[in-house]
Amino acid sequence: MSSGQAAAGILLSGIAGLLQGQLTPSKPLLGQVAELLRTAAPQLALEASRYPAAQAGQELLYELAVDPAGGPSLYLVSDGAGTSSPPHTHQTWAVLLGLRGVELNQLFRLRGDSDGRLHKVGAEEAVGPGACLLMQAEDIHATRVRGESCYHLHLYGRALSHLPPFATRCFASKYE
């Protein structure tokens, strides 16, 4: 086991202790999780030779520590310049920590009239080095990369392998 893998395992153990089995932690508790992630990031040994940056238009996902039972799991994501994602939900809580580059996140809510339309919530949030985005399971966001390829740590409340496929978590509806 590498030092980075050991650090990721220690991080997930610390998060499990903090959450104490909560499946839907509050935003303040997710803020504490973000601080643990921010503190642990330098120890994760994320060498560029092992985790190459995405090229323009490309998305890369690296598993750093995945709970085989489907619990909280940590990934390194690299999105290339010009990459974007449609509005989608993770269907689990998420803490995203910027490491390099800038990813713009637009949050959305479903309109109350049940026509499936989304409306934007606030301005885009820039997630750059050291910045965190906290998301609840029901939160909806779209992303786009500005400038150079970016790296982010994505900590999800459930392993991606235990979630429905990405395409089924996307919103094809119009938004305003």
C-alpha positions as CSV (number, residue, x, y, z in Angstrom):
1,M,0.0,0.0,0.0
2,S,1.4,3.4,-1.0
3,S,1.5,6.3,1.4
4,G,-1.2,8.0,-0.6
5,Q,-3.5,5.0,-0.3
6,A,-2.8,4.9,3.4
7,A,-3.6,8.6,3.8
8,A,-6.9,8.1,1.9
9,G,-7.8,5.2,4.1
10,I,-7.1,7.2,7.2
11,L,-9.2,10.1,5.8
12,L,-12.2,7.8,5.2
13,S,-11.9,6.4,8.7
14,G,-11.9,9.9,10.1
15,I,-14.9,10.8,8.0
16,A,-16.8,7.7,9.1
17,G,-16.1,8.6,12.7
18,L,-17.3,12.2,12.2
19,L,-20.5,11.1,10.4
20,Q,-21.4,8.2,12.8
21,G,-23.5,6.5,10.2
22,Q,-25.5,9.6,9.1
23,L,-26.6,9.1,5.5
24,T,-27.8,12.7,5.0
25,P,-25.3,14.9,6.9
26,S,-26.2,18.6,7.4
27,K,-24.3,21.4,5.6
28,P,-22.4,22.3,8.8
29,L,-21.3,18.7,9.1
30,L,-20.3,18.5,5.5
31,G,-18.2,21.7,6.2
32,Q,-16.3,19.7,8.8
33,V,-15.9,16.8,6.3
34,A,-14.5,19.4,3.8
35,E,-11.9,20.6,6.4
36,L,-10.8,17.0,6.9
37,L,-10.5,16.6,3.1
38,R,-8.6,19.9,2.7
39,T,-6.2,18.8,5.5
40,A,-5.6,15.4,4.1
41,A,-5.1,16.5,0.4
42,P,-1.4,17.1,0.6
43,Q,-0.8,13.6,2.0
44,L,-2.6,11.8,-0.8
45,A,0.5,11.8,-3.0
46,L,-1.2,12.7,-6.2
47,E,1.7,12.6,-8.6
48,A,1.0,13.7,-12.2
49,S,2.8,10.7,-13.5
50,R,0.4,8.4,-11.9
51,Y,-2.7,10.5,-12.5
52,P,-2.3,12.3,-15.9
53,A,-4.3,15.4,-16.5
54,A,-7.3,15.2,-18.9
55,Q,-6.8,16.6,-22.4
56,A,-9.3,19.2,-23.9
57,G,-12.8,17.8,-23.8
58,Q,-11.8,14.7,-21.8
59,E,-12.9,13.6,-18.4
60,L,-10.8,11.2,-16.2
61,L,-11.8,9.6,-13.0
62,Y,-9.3,7.9,-10.6
63,E,-10.4,5.8,-7.7
64,L,-8.4,6.7,-4.6
65,A,-10.3,4.9,-1.9
66,V,-13.6,3.1,-2.6
67,D,-15.6,1.5,0.1
68,P,-16.5,-2.0,-1.1
69,A,-19.7,-1.9,0.9
70,G,-20.7,1.3,-1.0
71,G,-20.1,3.9,1.7
72,P,-18.1,7.1,1.5
73,S,-15.5,6.9,-1.3
74,L,-12.8,9.3,-2.7
75,Y,-12.0,10.0,-6.3
76,L,-9.6,12.2,-8.2
77,V,-11.3,13.8,-11.2
78,S,-9.5,15.6,-14.0
79,D,-11.6,17.5,-16.5
80,G,-10.0,18.9,-19.6
81,A,-10.3,22.5,-20.9
82,G,-13.7,23.0,-22.4
83,T,-15.4,20.1,-20.6
84,S,-18.9,20.5,-19.4
85,S,-21.6,18.4,-17.8
86,P,-25.4,18.8,-18.0
87,P,-27.5,19.5,-15.0
88,H,-27.4,16.4,-12.8
89,T,-27.7,15.1,-9.3
90,H,-25.4,12.8,-7.4
91,Q,-28.1,11.1,-5.4
92,T,-25.7,11.2,-2.4
93,W,-23.9,14.0,-0.6
94,A,-20.7,15.2,-2.1
95,V,-17.7,17.4,-1.1
96,L,-15.6,18.7,-4.0
97,L,-12.2,20.2,-3.4
98,G,-10.4,22.1,-6.1
99,L,-6.7,21.2,-6.5
100,R,-5.7,22.8,-9.9
101,G,-7.6,24.8,-12.5
102,V,-11.1,26.2,-12.2
103,E,-14.4,24.4,-12.5
104,L,-17.5,26.6,-12.7
105,N,-20.6,25.0,-11.0
106,Q,-24.1,26.3,-11.6
107,L,-26.7,25.1,-9.0
108,F,-30.3,24.5,-10.0
109,R,-33.6,23.6,-8.3
110,L,-36.7,22.0,-9.8
111,R,-39.5,24.5,-10.3
112,G,-42.5,23.9,-8.0
113,D,-45.0,23.6,-10.8
114,S,-43.9,20.0,-11.5
115,D,-43.3,20.6,-15.2
116,G,-39.7,19.3,-14.8
117,R,-38.1,22.6,-15.5
118,L,-35.1,23.8,-13.6
119,H,-34.2,27.3,-12.5
120,K,-30.8,28.6,-11.6
121,V,-29.9,29.2,-8.0
122,G,-27.5,32.1,-7.6
123,A,-24.4,32.8,-9.7
124,E,-21.9,30.2,-10.8
125,E,-19.5,29.0,-8.1
126,A,-15.9,28.8,-9.1
127,V,-14.1,25.8,-7.5
128,G,-10.4,26.4,-7.8
129,P,-7.4,25.4,-5.7
130,G,-8.4,25.1,-2.0
131,A,-12.1,25.9,-2.6
132,C,-14.8,23.4,-1.7
133,L,-18.4,22.9,-2.9
134,L,-20.7,21.1,-0.5
135,M,-23.7,19.3,-2.0
136,Q,-26.6,17.4,-0.5
137,A,-28.1,14.3,-2.3
138,E,-30.9,16.3,-3.9
139,D,-28.7,19.2,-5.1
140,I,-28.6,19.6,-8.9
141,H,-25.6,21.2,-10.7
142,A,-23.9,21.6,-14.0
143,T,-20.2,22.1,-14.6
144,R,-17.8,23.7,-17.1
145,V,-14.1,24.1,-17.0
146,R,-12.6,27.5,-17.6
147,G,-9.0,27.7,-18.9
148,E,-6.6,24.8,-18.2
149,S,-7.4,21.2,-17.3
150,C,-8.4,20.9,-13.7
151,Y,-8.1,18.4,-10.8
152,H,-10.6,18.0,-8.0
153,L,-11.0,15.6,-5.2
154,H,-14.6,14.2,-5.1
155,L,-15.7,12.7,-1.9
156,Y,-19.1,11.0,-2.2
157,G,-21.4,9.6,0.5
158,R,-21.8,6.5,-1.6
159,A,-19.4,4.8,-4.0
160,L,-20.1,5.6,-7.6
161,S,-20.5,1.9,-8.3
162,H,-23.5,1.9,-5.9
163,L,-25.3,4.8,-7.7
164,P,-27.5,4.7,-10.8
165,P,-25.7,5.4,-14.1
166,F,-24.8,9.0,-14.7
167,A,-27.1,9.4,-17.7
168,T,-30.1,8.5,-15.5
169,R,-29.2,11.2,-13.0
170,C,-29.1,14.0,-15.7
171,F,-31.9,16.5,-16.4
172,A,-32.7,17.0,-20.1
173,S,-35.3,19.6,-19.3
174,K,-34.9,23.3,-20.1
175,Y,-33.8,25.7,-17.4
176,E,-34.1,29.3,-16.8
